[in-house]
Amino acid sequence: MAHVRLLAVVRAVAHLPGHGVLVTGLRQLLALGVGLLVQVGGVLGRLVGVSIAHDPEYPTRPCRYGAAAATDVARARHNHRVQISRADFADPRLAAFLQAHLDDMEPTAPPESRHALDLAALQGHGVRLWVGTEGGDLVGTAALAALEGRHEELKSMRTAPQVRGRGVATRMLDHVLADARSRGVERVSLETGSMAFFEPARRFYARAGFVVCPPFGAYADDPLSTFMTLDLRRG
């Protein structure tokens, strides 16, 4: 309500009688103050708009206000609470989380077109698995599996249903890609479904810079699969 009080003061001074030096000075001072406030408000508005526009979760919403802005703040705080670490395969929560991932995939395609890794496969040579936790809950997983040369495959990307849309997947992906870059990996590729069920996943990867590519590694061409790749050498 500070702006309402300021306007009341401005109106009062504007209606002061006379044209003395004191009254004129007050009017000029208040006009200068209002002008500065407007300029500062415009700069802050542009800064907020730019910061949200660069958020990959909001690629088409340059600036948000009211309840929507409060949601953005809550989402950012939530992300800071999520801790990412290498997986502990003795953790019973992990087995249940990965089984839920396999259960989600089962109705989407026949067995020969499903390529999600189970708990045993994720413990294989050349596979690195991370988990995201919040308090006592496991809320996300992501893995990298070595291919040939400096090429790795993104596997087991999953976010718990109760936290989807809050940026957890983005944090998990950013973390594993940073790990790959730190080890000199030049390319990360992935396989996902081509059906409508997987459309949100394909959009998510595209926003992260992945592009559609031919089958890689041991994969064969499959109408139920979409293959995507990211060249880490391009920043």
VENKADA-V867354 format. One line per field, one symbol per residue. phi: phi as a letter, one per 40 degrees, with the letter a starting at -180 (. if undefined). psi: psi as a letter, one per 20 degrees, with the letter a starting at -180 (. if undefined). burial: 1 if it has 16 or more other C-alpha atoms within 10 Angstrom, else 0. A space follows every 50 residues. Layout:
phi=???
psi=???
burial=???
This chain:
phi=.ccccccccdccccbccgbccccccccccccccccccccccccccccccc cccccccbcbbcabbfcccccdcccccdccccbbaccbccccccdccccc cccccdccacdcbbbcccdccccccgbbbbbbbbgcbcbababbbcbcfb bbbcbfcabddcbcgbgccccccdcccccccccgcbabbabaccccdcdd cccdcccchcbcacdbfccbcaccbbbbabccccg
psi=jhhggghggggghhjpqrkrggggggggghggggggggggggggghgggg hhhjpiimijnhpqrchghhggghgggghhippprqqoiiohhgghghhh ghhhhgihrrhijpjqqagghijrpjpppqqpqocjppiqqqqpppbqcl prpprkoppphijqjjjghgggghghhhgghhjjphpprrprqirhhjgh ghgghghiiqqqrrqrcjqrppijqppqqpoiij.
burial=00000000010000000000001000100100000000000000000000 01100010000011000000010010001001110010000001001100 11001001000011111000010000111111100001111111111000 11111111110000011111111001100100001111111111000000 11011000011100110000000011111101000
